[in-house]
């Protein structure tokens, strides 16, 4: 069961699976509401959660904390 977006914490790392894409992310800052600035740990690119979920949540959507 995925973690709710409002439960994400700055400085923690998460695994995001959505529409066949698997990303390891670190939360850099909370922007507003459920939007966060995130860093992709594989490519080091910066995104927002809204950009990653812009096209909706697929059947495989999951987000969980990396340990």
C-alpha positions as CSV (number, residue, x, y, z in Angstrom):
1,X,0.0,0.0,0.0
2,X,1.6,3.3,-1.0
3,X,2.4,6.1,1.4
4,X,0.2,9.1,1.2
5,X,1.9,12.1,-0.3
6,X,1.3,14.3,2.7
7,X,3.3,11.7,4.8
8,X,6.5,12.2,2.8
9,X,9.4,13.9,4.8
10,X,12.2,16.2,3.7
11,X,15.6,14.4,3.7
12,X,14.2,10.9,3.4
13,X,14.5,8.6,0.4
14,X,11.7,6.8,-1.4
15,X,11.1,4.3,-4.1
16,X,8.4,5.5,-6.6
17,X,6.8,3.1,-9.1
18,X,4.4,4.5,-11.6
19,X,3.3,3.4,-15.1
20,X,6.3,1.1,-15.5
21,X,8.9,3.6,-14.3
22,X,10.9,2.9,-11.2
23,X,12.7,5.8,-9.5
24,X,14.6,6.3,-6.3
25,X,14.0,9.8,-5.0
26,X,15.2,12.0,-2.2
27,X,12.8,14.7,-0.9
28,X,14.6,18.0,-1.1
29,X,11.9,20.5,0.0
30,X,8.2,20.8,0.5
31,X,6.8,23.4,-2.0
32,X,3.1,23.6,-1.2
33,X,0.3,21.2,-0.3
34,X,1.3,17.7,-1.6
35,X,4.0,19.0,-4.0
36,X,7.7,18.4,-3.3
37,X,11.0,19.1,-4.9
38,X,12.7,15.8,-5.4
39,X,16.1,14.5,-6.6
40,X,16.3,11.4,-8.7
41,X,19.1,9.4,-7.1
42,X,20.0,7.6,-10.3
43,X,20.3,10.6,-12.6
44,X,20.6,13.4,-10.0
45,X,18.0,15.4,-11.9
46,X,15.6,17.6,-9.9
47,X,11.8,17.2,-10.4
48,X,8.6,18.0,-8.6
49,X,6.2,15.3,-7.5
50,X,3.6,17.0,-9.7
51,X,5.8,16.5,-12.7
52,X,6.2,12.8,-12.0
53,X,2.5,12.2,-11.5
54,X,1.3,14.6,-14.1
55,X,-0.2,11.9,-16.4
56,X,-1.9,10.1,-13.5
57,X,-1.3,7.2,-11.3
58,X,-1.1,3.8,-13.0
59,X,-2.3,0.4,-11.8
60,X,1.3,-0.2,-10.5
61,X,1.6,3.0,-8.5
62,X,3.5,2.6,-5.3
63,X,5.7,4.8,-3.1
64,X,7.6,3.4,-0.1
65,X,10.4,4.6,2.0
66,X,13.9,3.2,1.3
67,X,15.7,1.8,4.3
